[in-house]
Amino acid sequence: MEKTNKTDKKDDKSTWVIGGTTLIGTGVGFILLKTSPLLFVASILIGMGTGLVIASLISTRNRQK
């Protein structure tokens, strides 16, 4: 079993990316809420999906170093 270094956890920003894009999606959703509640839910899901894609790209980039 490998020991994880504390600096590795500090360098991992994937959770910040997922949370940030979800907040962006929520903000856009509140703007679109007057138009349709379904657009509100869709914008949150798009924000989470975008965050997951960016997080996977970041994690693969960190593994290559």
Gaussian input, Z-matrix of N, CA and C with variables (Angstrom, degrees):
# hf/3-21g

backbone

0 1
 N
 C     1     B1
 C     2     B2     1     A1
 N     3     B3     2     A2     1     D1
 C     4     B4     3     A3     2     D2
 C     5     B5     4     A4     3     D3
 N     6     B6     5     A5     4     D4
 C     7     B7     6     A6     5     D5
 C     8     B8     7     A7     6     D6
 N     9     B9     8     A8     7     D7
 C    10    B10     9     A9     8     D8
 C    11    B11    10    A10     9     D9
 N    12    B12    11    A11    10    D10
 C    13    B13    12    A12    11    D11
 C    14    B14    13    A13    12    D12
 N    15    B15    14    A14    13    D13
 C    16    B16    15    A15    14    D14
 C    17    B17    16    A16    15    D15
 N    18    B18    17    A17    16    D16
 C    19    B19    18    A18    17    D17
 C    20    B20    19    A19    18    D18
 N    21    B21    20    A20    19    D19
 C    22    B22    21    A21    20    D20
 C    23    B23    22    A22    21    D21
 N    24    B24    23    A23    22    D22
 C    25    B25    24    A24    23    D23
 C    26    B26    25    A25    24    D24
 N    27    B27    26    A26    25    D25
 C    28    B28    27    A27    26    D26
 C    29    B29    28    A28    27    D27
 N    30    B30    29    A29    28    D28
 C    31    B31    30    A30    29    D29
 C    32    B32    31    A31    30    D30
 N    33    B33    32    A32    31    D31
 C    34    B34    33    A33    32    D32
 C    35    B35    34    A34    33    D33
 N    36    B36    35    A35    34    D34
 C    37    B37    36    A36    35    D35
 C    38    B38    37    A37    36    D36
 N    39    B39    38    A38    37    D37
 C    40    B40    39    A39    38    D38
 C    41    B41    40    A40    39    D39
 N    42    B42    41    A41    40    D40
 C    43    B43    42    A42    41    D41
 C    44    B44    43    A43    42    D42
 N    45    B45    44    A44    43    D43
 C    46    B46    45    A45    44    D44
 C    47    B47    46    A46    45    D45
 N    48    B48    47    A47    46    D46
 C    49    B49    48    A48    47    D47
 C    50    B50    49    A49    48    D48
 N    51    B51    50    A50    49    D49
 C    52    B52    51    A51    50    D50
 C    53    B53    52    A52    51    D51
 N    54    B54    53    A53    52    D52
 C    55    B55    54    A54    53    D53
 C    56    B56    55    A55    54    D54
 N    57    B57    56    A56    55    D55
 C    58    B58    57    A57    56    D56
 C    59    B59    58    A58    57    D57
 N    60    B60    59    A59    58    D58
 C    61    B61    60    A60    59    D59
 C    62    B62    61    A61    60    D60
 N    63    B63    62    A62    61    D61
 C    64    B64    63    A63    62    D62
 C    65    B65    64    A64    63    D63
 N    66    B66    65    A65    64    D64
 C    67    B67    66    A66    65    D65
 C    68    B68    67    A67    66    D66
 N    69    B69    68    A68    67    D67
 C    70    B70    69    A69    68    D68
 C    71    B71    70    A70    69    D69
 N    72    B72    71    A71    70    D70
 C    73    B73    72    A72    71    D71
 C    74    B74    73    A73    72    D72
 N    75    B75    74    A74    73    D73
 C    76    B76    75    A75    74    D74
 C    77    B77    76    A76    75    D75
 N    78    B78    77    A77    76    D76
 C    79    B79    78    A78    77    D77
 C    80    B80    79    A79    78    D78
 N    81    B81    80    A80    79    D79
 C    82    B82    81    A81    80    D80
 C    83    B83    82    A82    81    D81
 N    84    B84    83    A83    82    D82
 C    85    B85    84    A84    83    D83
 C    86    B86    85    A85    84    D84
 N    87    B87    86    A86    85    D85
 C    88    B88    87    A87    86    D86
 C    89    B89    88    A88    87    D87
 N    90    B90    89    A89    88    D88
 C    91    B91    90    A90    89    D89
 C    92    B92    91    A91    90    D90
 N    93    B93    92    A92    91    D91
 C    94    B94    93    A93    92    D92
 C    95    B95    94    A94    93    D93
 N    96    B96    95    A95    94    D94
 C    97    B97    96    A96    95    D95
 C    98    B98    97    A97    96    D96
 N    99    B99    98    A98    97    D97
 C   100   B100    99    A99    98    D98
 C   101   B101   100   A100    99    D99
 N   102   B102   101   A101   100   D100
 C   103   B103   102   A102   101   D101
 C   104   B104   103   A103   102   D102
 N   105   B105   104   A104   103   D103
 C   106   B106   105   A105   104   D104
 C   107   B107   106   A106   105   D105
 N   108   B108   107   A107   106   D106
 C   109   B109   108   A108   107   D107
 C   110   B110   109   A109   108   D108
 N   111   B111   110   A110   109   D109
 C   112   B112   111   A111   110   D110
 C   113   B113   112   A112   111   D111
 N   114   B114   113   A113   112   D112
 C   115   B115   114   A114   113   D113
 C   116   B116   115   A115   114   D114
 N   117   B117   116   A116   115   D115
 C   118   B118   117   A117   116   D116
 C   119   B119   118   A118   117   D117
 N   120   B120   119   A119   118   D118
 C   121   B121   120   A120   119   D119
 C   122   B122   121   A121   120   D120
 N   123   B123   122   A122   121   D121
 C   124   B124   123   A123   122   D122
 C   125   B125   124   A124   123   D123
 N   126   B126   125   A125   124   D124
 C   127   B127   126   A126   125   D125
 C   128   B128   127   A127   126   D126
 N   129   B129   128   A128   127   D127
 C   130   B130   129   A129   128   D128
 C   131   B131   130   A130   129   D129
 N   132   B132   131   A131   130   D130
 C   133   B133   132   A132   131   D131
 C   134   B134   133   A133   132   D132
 N   135   B135   134   A134   133   D133
 C   136   B136   135   A135   134   D134
 C   137   B137   136   A136   135   D135
 N   138   B138   137   A137   136   D136
 C   139   B139   138   A138   137   D137
 C   140   B140   139   A139   138   D138
 N   141   B141   140   A140   139   D139
 C   142   B142   141   A141   140   D140
 C   143   B143   142   A142   141   D141
 N   144   B144   143   A143   142   D142
 C   145   B145   144   A144   143   D143
 C   146   B146   145   A145   144   D144
 N   147   B147   146   A146   145   D145
 C   148   B148   147   A147   146   D146
 C   149   B149   148   A148   147   D147
 N   150   B150   149   A149   148   D148
 C   151   B151   150   A150   149   D149
 C   152   B152   151   A151   150   D150
 N   153   B153   152   A152   151   D151
 C   154   B154   153   A153   152   D152
 C   155   B155   154   A154   153   D153
 N   156   B156   155   A155   154   D154
 C   157   B157   156   A156   155   D155
 C   158   B158   157   A157   156   D156
 N   159   B159   158   A158   157   D157
 C   160   B160   159   A159   158   D158
 C   161   B161   160   A160   159   D159
 N   162   B162   161   A161   160   D160
 C   163   B163   162   A162   161   D161
 C   164   B164   163   A163   162   D162
 N   165   B165   164   A164   163   D163
 C   166   B166   165   A165   164   D164
 C   167   B167   166   A166   165   D165
 N   168   B168   167   A167   166   D166
 C   169   B169   168   A168   167   D167
 C   170   B170   169   A169   168   D168
 N   171   B171   170   A170   169   D169
 C   172   B172   171   A171   170   D170
 C   173   B173   172   A172   171   D171
 N   174   B174   173   A173   172   D172
 C   175   B175   174   A174   173   D173
 C   176   B176   175   A175   174   D174
 N   177   B177   176   A176   175   D175
 C   178   B178   177   A177   176   D176
 C   179   B179   178   A178   177   D177
 N   180   B180   179   A179   178   D178
 C   181   B181   180   A180   179   D179
 C   182   B182   181   A181   180   D180
 N   183   B183   182   A182   181   D181
 C   184   B184   183   A183   182   D182
 C   185   B185   184   A184   183   D183
 N   186   B186   185   A185   184   D184
 C   187   B187   186   A186   185   D185
 C   188   B188   187   A187   186   D186
 N   189   B189   188   A188   187   D187
 C   190   B190   189   A189   188   D188
 C   191   B191   190   A190   189   D189
 N   192   B192   191   A191   190   D190
 C   193   B193   192   A192   191   D191
 C   194   B194   193   A193   192   D192

   B1=1.4411
   B2=1.5331
   B3=1.3222
   B4=1.4524
   B5=1.5168
   B6=1.3149
   B7=1.4595
   B8=1.5193
   B9=1.3140
   B10=1.4599
   B11=1.5133
   B12=1.2854
   B13=1.4539
   B14=1.5247
   B15=1.3255
   B16=1.4636
   B17=1.5171
   B18=1.3113
   B19=1.4586
   B20=1.5276
   B21=1.3437
   B22=1.4550
   B23=1.5245
   B24=1.3204
   B25=1.4539
   B26=1.5257
   B27=1.3310
   B28=1.4570
   B29=1.5177
   B30=1.3250
   B31=1.4562
   B32=1.5282
   B33=1.3209
   B34=1.4527
   B35=1.5237
   B36=1.3130
   B37=1.4641
   B38=1.5267
   B39=1.3339
   B40=1.4585
   B41=1.5272
   B42=1.3219
   B43=1.4636
   B44=1.5242
   B45=1.3345
   B46=1.4612
   B47=1.5191
   B48=1.3195
   B49=1.4685
   B50=1.5216
   B51=1.3173
   B52=1.4613
   B53=1.5239
   B54=1.3153
   B55=1.4611
   B56=1.5160
   B57=1.3207
   B58=1.4608
   B59=1.5183
   B60=1.3109
   B61=1.4626
   B62=1.5243
   B63=1.3191
   B64=1.4641
   B65=1.5270
   B66=1.3232
   B67=1.4696
   B68=1.5218
   B69=1.3187
   B70=1.4603
   B71=1.5212
   B72=1.3279
   B73=1.4654
   B74=1.5128
   B75=1.3175
   B76=1.4634
   B77=1.5214
   B78=1.3302
   B79=1.4579
   B80=1.5124
   B81=1.3110
   B82=1.4713
   B83=1.5210
   B84=1.3200
   B85=1.4597
   B86=1.5200
   B87=1.3271
   B88=1.4626
   B89=1.5273
   B90=1.3253
   B91=1.4627
   B92=1.5268
   B93=1.3195
   B94=1.4621
   B95=1.5271
   B96=1.3192
   B97=1.4616
   B98=1.5287
   B99=1.3354
   B100=1.4647
   B101=1.5245
   B102=1.3161
   B103=1.4606
   B104=1.5199
   B105=1.3351
   B106=1.4634
   B107=1.5288
   B108=1.3245
   B109=1.4695
   B110=1.5334
   B111=1.3278
   B112=1.4528
   B113=1.5306
   B114=1.3340
   B115=1.4637
   B116=1.5237
   B117=1.3248
   B118=1.4639
   B119=1.5300
   B120=1.3115
   B121=1.4691
   B122=1.5213
   B123=1.3324
   B124=1.4634
   B125=1.5224
   B126=1.3224
   B127=1.4622
   B128=1.5280
   B129=1.3214
   B130=1.4653
   B131=1.5261
   B132=1.3243
   B133=1.4687
   B134=1.5228
   B135=1.3271
   B136=1.4641
   B137=1.5270
   B138=1.3286
   B139=1.4585
   B140=1.5137
   B141=1.3225
   B142=1.4620
   B143=1.5281
   B144=1.3155
   B145=1.4671
   B146=1.5137
   B147=1.3244
   B148=1.4587
   B149=1.5286
   B150=1.3152
   B151=1.4612
   B152=1.5112
   B153=1.3241
   B154=1.4587
   B155=1.5263
   B156=1.3408
   B157=1.4660
   B158=1.5263
   B159=1.3265
   B160=1.4653
   B161=1.5259
   B162=1.3320
   B163=1.4662
   B164=1.5219
   B165=1.3249
   B166=1.4665
   B167=1.5222
   B168=1.3316
   B169=1.4615
   B170=1.5234
   B171=1.3189
   B172=1.4652
   B173=1.5235
   B174=1.3336
   B175=1.4679
   B176=1.5216
   B177=1.3211
   B178=1.4721
   B179=1.5194
   B180=1.3384
   B181=1.4615
   B182=1.5226
   B183=1.3388
   B184=1.4703
   B185=1.5317
   B186=1.3124
   B187=1.4660
   B188=1.5170
   B189=1.3269
   B190=1.4573
   B191=1.5254
   B192=1.3234
   B193=1.4726
   B194=1.4900
   A1=108.29
   A2=115.63
   A3=120.17
   A4=110.68
   A5=115.14
   A6=119.07
   A7=108.64
   A8=116.02
   A9=118.94
   A10=109.56
   A11=115.53
   A12=121.55
   A13=108.89
   A14=117.16
   A15=120.39
   A16=111.58
   A17=118.47
   A18=120.21
   A19=110.98
   A20=117.97
   A21=120.70
   A22=110.78
   A23=116.82
   A24=120.23
   A25=111.45
   A26=116.79
   A27=119.38
   A28=111.48
   A29=117.04
   A30=121.10
   A31=112.20
   A32=118.43
   A33=122.18
   A34=109.63
   A35=116.60
   A36=122.04
   A37=111.82
   A38=117.59
   A39=120.04
   A40=112.04
   A41=117.78
   A42=118.72
   A43=111.10
   A44=116.42
   A45=119.77
   A46=110.76
   A47=116.66
   A48=120.63
   A49=110.19
   A50=117.55
   A51=120.86
   A52=110.16
   A53=116.96
   A54=120.33
   A55=112.67
   A56=116.58
   A57=120.30
   A58=112.74
   A59=116.79
   A60=118.47
   A61=111.68
   A62=117.17
   A63=119.34
   A64=110.80
   A65=116.26
   A66=119.70
   A67=111.79
   A68=117.25
   A69=120.16
   A70=110.02
   A71=116.80
   A72=120.56
   A73=112.03
   A74=117.68
   A75=121.27
   A76=110.51
   A77=117.02
   A78=120.34
   A79=112.24
   A80=116.27
   A81=120.04
   A82=109.86
   A83=116.32
   A84=120.62
   A85=112.46
   A86=116.93
   A87=119.42
   A88=111.33
   A89=116.41
   A90=119.13
   A91=110.11
   A92=116.69
   A93=121.42
   A94=113.44
   A95=117.37
   A96=120.74
   A97=112.22
   A98=116.60
   A99=119.18
   A100=111.66
   A101=116.26
   A102=120.78
   A103=111.14
   A104=115.64
   A105=119.58
   A106=109.67
   A107=117.84
   A108=120.26
   A109=112.46
   A110=116.09
   A111=119.83
   A112=111.22
   A113=117.07
   A114=120.55
   A115=110.98
   A116=117.24
   A117=121.53
   A118=110.12
   A119=116.17
   A120=120.70
   A121=110.49
   A122=116.24
   A123=120.00
   A124=111.63
   A125=117.53
   A126=119.53
   A127=111.21
   A128=117.92
   A129=120.21
   A130=110.23
   A131=116.76
   A132=120.23
   A133=111.75
   A134=116.99
   A135=120.29
   A136=109.95
   A137=117.08
   A138=120.29
   A139=112.51
   A140=116.78
   A141=120.06
   A142=110.88
   A143=117.08
   A144=120.51
   A145=111.99
   A146=116.46
   A147=120.54
   A148=110.44
   A149=116.22
   A150=120.04
   A151=113.01
   A152=116.86
   A153=120.13
   A154=111.72
   A155=116.14
   A156=119.57
   A157=110.42
   A158=116.92
   A159=120.36
   A160=110.40
   A161=117.50
   A162=120.63
   A163=111.27
   A164=117.24
   A165=118.82
   A166=110.80
   A167=117.27
   A168=119.60
   A169=111.49
   A170=116.62
   A171=120.46
   A172=110.59
   A173=116.85
   A174=119.22
   A175=111.49
   A176=118.11
   A177=119.16
   A178=110.92
   A179=116.76
   A180=120.20
   A181=110.79
   A182=116.57
   A183=120.34
   A184=110.84
   A185=117.74
   A186=120.59
   A187=111.93
   A188=116.67
   A189=120.29
   A190=112.03
   A191=118.43
   A192=121.13
   A193=112.38
   D1=131.17
   D2=-179.29
   D3=-86.34
   D4=142.62
   D5=175.41
   D6=-86.01
   D7=135.44
   D8=177.46
   D9=-88.21
   D10=138.69
   D11=-179.47
   D12=-85.04
   D13=143.14
   D14=-179.57
   D15=-64.92
   D16=-28.53
   D17=178.94
   D18=-69.83
   D19=-27.45
   D20=177.25
   D21=-63.70
   D22=-40.30
   D23=179.78
   D24=-69.98
   D25=-33.05
   D26=177.60
   D27=-70.12
   D28=-32.68
   D29=-178.82
   D30=-79.33
   D31=-17.79
   D32=-178.29
   D33=-80.30
   D34=111.25
   D35=-177.36
   D36=-108.94
   D37=15.78
   D38=-175.31
   D39=-65.45
   D40=-37.19
   D41=179.30
   D42=-68.68
   D43=-32.93
   D44=176.64
   D45=-66.57
   D46=-37.70
   D47=-179.97
   D48=-66.63
   D49=-44.51
   D50=-179.15
   D51=-64.06
   D52=-45.06
   D53=179.04
   D54=-65.66
   D55=-40.02
   D56=-179.32
   D57=-66.33
   D58=-44.34
   D59=179.67
   D60=-70.55
   D61=-29.78
   D62=174.39
   D63=-65.85
   D64=-40.39
   D65=176.34
   D66=-65.66
   D67=-38.12
   D68=175.82
   D69=-63.25
   D70=-43.84
   D71=177.74
   D72=-62.44
   D73=-37.72
   D74=177.63
   D75=-66.47
   D76=-41.27
   D77=178.42
   D78=-62.85
   D79=-44.24
   D80=176.73
   D81=-64.85
   D82=-37.20
   D83=179.37
   D84=-63.50
   D85=-37.61
   D86=177.72
   D87=-66.23
   D88=-33.06
   D89=176.09
   D90=-67.71
   D91=-39.79
   D92=-177.73
   D93=-85.32
   D94=-1.81
   D95=-175.37
   D96=-63.50
   D97=-33.12
   D98=177.88
   D99=-65.84
   D100=-32.04
   D101=-179.85
   D102=-72.75
   D103=-53.59
   D104=-176.99
   D105=-162.04
   D106=132.89
   D107=175.53
   D108=-64.13
   D109=-26.95
   D110=178.79
   D111=-67.34
   D112=-34.26
   D113=175.86
   D114=-66.99
   D115=-31.34
   D116=176.48
   D117=-62.03
   D118=-48.64
   D119=179.92
   D120=-65.98
   D121=-40.48
   D122=-179.80
   D123=-63.63
   D124=-39.72
   D125=-179.17
   D126=-68.22
   D127=-34.43
   D128=175.76
   D129=-65.57
   D130=-43.73
   D131=179.45
   D132=-66.02
   D133=-37.71
   D134=177.05
   D135=-65.24
   D136=-40.50
   D137=177.66
   D138=-63.01
   D139=-42.28
   D140=178.82
   D141=-67.59
   D142=-41.85
   D143=179.20
   D144=-63.33
   D145=-42.26
   D146=177.93
   D147=-63.06
   D148=-42.20
   D149=178.03
   D150=-62.22
   D151=-39.65
   D152=178.94
   D153=-66.49
   D154=-38.84
   D155=178.59
   D156=-66.13
   D157=-45.56
   D158=179.78
   D159=-65.17
   D160=-38.79
   D161=179.16
   D162=-63.77
   D163=-39.25
   D164=178.67
   D165=-68.24
   D166=-35.54
   D167=176.55
   D168=-66.44
   D169=-38.85
   D170=178.65
   D171=-66.35
   D172=-42.90
   D173=-177.27
   D174=-67.68
   D175=-37.73
   D176=177.39
   D177=-69.17
   D178=-33.44
   D179=178.01
   D180=-68.67
   D181=-36.60
   D182=179.19
   D183=-70.63
   D184=-31.94
   D185=179.91
   D186=-71.45
   D187=-28.95
   D188=-178.11
   D189=-73.92
   D190=-19.95
   D191=-178.80
   D192=-72.93

